Amino acid sequence: MLDTGRFVAEVRIICVQCREPFRFIGIEPGVSWDKPACSIDGIEALLPVEPEIEKRLFAGARYQMPPSIGTQH
């Protein structure tokens, strides 16, 4: 196996009472080293991660405030 130096956390959430899996919403299906994605059925989130000492993804991080809903101008 080739070490690419990139990592993805695979996350699943299951209800402890009924064992029903949860589906991730608002995340597009696919695989990406730069942004969160999910499995085609939405049951597994694929989250790019990196060791804290590396700054490859952190250096390019951007955040945009969502538009306010119901505010008056």
Z-matrix of the N, CA and C atoms (Angstrom, degrees):
N
C 1 1.449
C 2 1.533 1 108.63
N 3 1.312 2 117.13 1 133.80
C 4 1.454 3 123.54 2 -179.47
C 5 1.529 4 110.48 3 -84.01
N 6 1.325 5 116.76 4 129.63
C 7 1.469 6 121.20 5 177.53
C 8 1.526 7 108.21 6 -84.36
N 9 1.319 8 116.75 7 111.50
C 10 1.466 9 121.51 8 -179.81
C 11 1.520 10 112.16 9 -88.67
N 12 1.354 11 117.32 10 -11.66
C 13 1.459 12 119.90 11 -177.17
C 14 1.515 13 112.74 12 77.32
N 15 1.317 14 117.08 13 10.56
C 16 1.464 15 121.87 14 178.67
C 17 1.517 16 108.94 15 -118.84
N 18 1.334 17 115.72 16 148.67
C 19 1.453 18 120.58 17 -174.08
C 20 1.525 19 110.49 18 -133.67
N 21 1.327 20 115.93 19 148.97
C 22 1.462 21 121.91 20 176.28
C 23 1.526 22 107.56 21 -133.89
N 24 1.337 23 116.74 22 128.83
C 25 1.463 24 121.70 23 173.38
C 26 1.526 25 107.67 24 -89.00
N 27 1.322 26 116.06 25 127.47
C 28 1.456 27 121.22 26 177.02
C 29 1.525 28 107.79 27 -99.15
N 30 1.336 29 116.70 28 118.43
C 31 1.467 30 121.30 29 -173.13
C 32 1.525 31 110.30 30 -119.07
N 33 1.332 32 115.99 31 129.97
C 34 1.472 33 123.21 32 173.07
C 35 1.523 34 108.11 33 -126.80
N 36 1.317 35 116.17 34 144.14
C 37 1.466 36 121.01 35 177.63
C 38 1.523 37 108.04 36 -123.29
N 39 1.331 38 115.83 37 128.06
C 40 1.462 39 121.99 38 -179.66
C 41 1.520 40 108.46 39 -128.93
N 42 1.320 41 116.82 40 133.50
C 43 1.466 42 122.27 41 178.12
C 44 1.528 43 109.18 42 -63.79
N 45 1.339 44 116.54 43 129.13
C 46 1.466 45 119.81 44 -178.82
C 47 1.533 46 112.04 45 -73.42
N 48 1.329 47 117.69 46 -21.12
C 49 1.464 48 119.41 47 -179.36
C 50 1.526 49 112.32 48 -84.84
N 51 1.331 50 117.24 49 -48.67
C 52 1.470 51 119.70 50 -173.88
C 53 1.531 52 113.51 51 -109.19
N 54 1.348 53 117.66 52 -4.66
C 55 1.464 54 123.57 53 -179.94
C 56 1.529 55 113.53 54 66.36
N 57 1.324 56 117.63 55 13.88
C 58 1.467 57 122.22 56 178.40
C 59 1.530 58 109.35 57 -75.57
N 60 1.343 59 118.19 58 129.28
C 61 1.465 60 119.52 59 176.81
C 62 1.529 61 110.98 60 -73.83
N 63 1.315 62 115.80 61 148.44
C 64 1.458 63 121.59 62 175.29
C 65 1.520 64 108.79 63 -94.43
N 66 1.323 65 116.62 64 150.49
C 67 1.454 66 122.83 65 178.46
C 68 1.527 67 108.30 66 -107.05
N 69 1.330 68 116.97 67 136.14
C 70 1.457 69 122.13 68 176.40
C 71 1.527 70 108.49 69 -81.67
N 72 1.332 71 116.23 70 127.99
C 73 1.462 72 120.38 71 -179.80
C 74 1.528 73 109.25 72 -112.48
N 75 1.304 74 115.78 73 151.41
C 76 1.462 75 120.34 74 178.82
C 77 1.520 76 113.96 75 81.45
N 78 1.336 77 117.53 76 5.36
C 79 1.462 78 121.71 77 176.86
C 80 1.525 79 106.95 78 -116.37
N 81 1.320 80 116.92 79 126.51
C 82 1.457 81 120.71 80 -178.32
C 83 1.525 82 111.34 81 -72.43
N 84 1.335 83 117.63 82 142.19
C 85 1.460 84 120.10 83 177.20
C 86 1.526 85 111.63 84 -69.46
N 87 1.322 86 115.65 85 150.74
C 88 1.459 87 121.85 86 178.98
C 89 1.513 88 110.35 87 137.19
N 90 1.328 89 115.45 88 -165.17
C 91 1.462 90 122.12 89 177.08
C 92 1.513 91 107.52 90 -133.02
N 93 1.320 92 116.81 91 131.72
C 94 1.457 93 121.24 92 179.41
C 95 1.520 94 109.13 93 -144.27
N 96 1.313 95 116.79 94 140.35
C 97 1.463 96 121.62 95 175.13
C 98 1.523 97 110.44 96 -87.52
N 99 1.349 98 118.19 97 -7.54
C 100 1.455 99 121.83 98 -173.92
C 101 1.518 100 114.99 99 -112.96
N 102 1.337 101 118.31 100 -17.79
C 103 1.464 102 120.04 101 -177.83
C 104 1.524 103 109.38 102 -150.03
N 105 1.335 104 117.69 103 157.15
C 106 1.462 105 120.70 104 178.73
C 107 1.525 106 111.02 105 -60.67
N 108 1.316 107 115.44 106 146.03
C 109 1.453 108 123.11 107 175.75
C 110 1.525 109 106.71 108 -142.27
N 111 1.323 110 117.14 109 177.58
C 112 1.458 111 120.08 110 177.19
C 113 1.519 112 109.57 111 -142.15
N 114 1.329 113 115.14 112 166.01
C 115 1.454 114 120.55 113 175.71
C 116 1.522 115 109.00 114 -64.88
N 117 1.323 116 116.87 115 163.78
C 118 1.459 117 121.40 116 -176.48
C 119 1.533 118 112.23 117 -60.09
N 120 1.338 119 117.25 118 -29.95
C 121 1.473 120 120.41 119 178.30
C 122 1.529 121 112.78 120 -90.19
N 123 1.348 122 117.46 121 -3.30
C 124 1.468 123 121.63 122 177.52
C 125 1.516 124 114.51 123 78.58
N 126 1.329 125 118.56 124 3.17
C 127 1.466 126 122.06 125 -175.70
C 128 1.526 127 112.28 126 -80.54
N 129 1.321 128 117.68 127 -24.34
C 130 1.461 129 121.12 128 -176.94
C 131 1.526 130 110.12 129 -123.55
N 132 1.329 131 117.22 130 123.61
C 133 1.465 132 122.03 131 175.04
C 134 1.526 133 108.00 132 -86.69
N 135 1.318 134 115.64 133 137.17
C 136 1.460 135 122.40 134 177.79
C 137 1.524 136 106.84 135 -114.35
N 138 1.333 137 115.60 136 105.91
C 139 1.458 138 121.21 137 -170.97
C 140 1.523 139 110.72 138 -112.21
N 141 1.347 140 118.37 139 117.55
C 142 1.456 141 119.01 140 177.23
C 143 1.520 142 110.62 141 -65.29
N 144 1.327 143 115.48 142 134.47
C 145 1.468 144 121.50 143 179.53
C 146 1.520 145 108.30 144 -135.98
N 147 1.321 146 115.80 145 163.38
C 148 1.461 147 121.09 146 175.55
C 149 1.518 148 108.20 147 -150.30
N 150 1.333 149 117.02 148 153.61
C 151 1.459 150 119.04 149 174.63
C 152 1.531 151 109.85 150 -58.51
N 153 1.303 152 117.78 151 144.59
C 154 1.469 153 121.91 152 -176.20
C 155 1.521 154 111.92 153 -56.76
N 156 1.310 155 117.55 154 -32.08
C 157 1.462 156 120.44 155 -176.82
C 158 1.534 157 112.09 156 -67.32
N 159 1.340 158 117.14 157 -25.34
C 160 1.462 159 120.66 158 177.53
C 161 1.520 160 109.25 159 -87.85
N 162 1.305 161 116.88 160 145.77
C 163 1.461 162 120.12 161 -177.61
C 164 1.529 163 112.01 162 -121.38
N 165 1.331 164 117.96 163 20.11
C 166 1.457 165 121.76 164 -176.50
C 167 1.530 166 111.92 165 -56.91
N 168 1.327 167 118.22 166 -53.67
C 169 1.462 168 120.67 167 -179.53
C 170 1.527 169 111.65 168 -80.12
N 171 1.326 170 117.11 169 -39.01
C 172 1.462 171 121.09 170 -176.71
C 173 1.524 172 111.37 171 -59.49
N 174 1.318 173 117.72 172 -40.39
C 175 1.461 174 121.37 173 -177.04
C 176 1.523 175 111.32 174 -63.13
N 177 1.319 176 118.22 175 -29.50
C 178 1.463 177 120.99 176 -178.85
C 179 1.512 178 113.56 177 -97.96
N 180 1.325 179 117.63 178 7.18
C 181 1.467 180 120.86 179 -176.84
C 182 1.529 181 111.04 180 -67.15
N 183 1.304 182 115.23 181 139.39
C 184 1.467 183 122.40 182 177.52
C 185 1.521 184 108.36 183 -135.11
N 186 1.328 185 115.82 184 148.77
C 187 1.456 186 120.26 185 176.66
C 188 1.517 187 108.33 186 -136.26
N 189 1.303 188 115.83 187 134.36
C 190 1.458 189 120.89 188 177.98
C 191 1.521 190 108.07 189 -124.34
N 192 1.313 191 116.05 190 129.06
C 193 1.458 192 120.70 191 179.58
C 194 1.526 193 109.40 192 -65.71
N 195 1.336 194 117.72 193 133.43
C 196 1.454 195 119.77 194 176.48
C 197 1.520 196 109.70 195 -69.06
N 198 1.327 197 117.59 196 153.48
C 199 1.464 198 119.80 197 179.20
C 200 1.525 199 110.49 198 -63.38
N 201 1.306 200 116.32 199 143.23
C 202 1.470 201 121.27 200 177.75
C 203 1.521 202 109.63 201 -73.07
N 204 1.306 203 116.07 202 138.39
C 205 1.461 204 121.49 203 -179.98
C 206 1.532 205 107.95 204 -102.87
N 207 1.298 206 116.14 205 129.93
C 208 1.456 207 120.94 206 174.86
C 209 1.510 208 115.09 207 78.55
N 210 1.325 209 118.42 208 14.43
C 211 1.473 210 119.87 209 177.90
C 212 1.504 211 109.40 210 -90.61
N 213 1.286 212 115.75 211 147.07
C 214 1.460 213 121.32 212 178.41
C 215 1.518 214 110.00 213 -95.70
N 216 1.314 215 116.51 214 141.51
C 217 1.480 216 121.14 215 179.22
C 218 1.496 217 110.50 216 -104.03
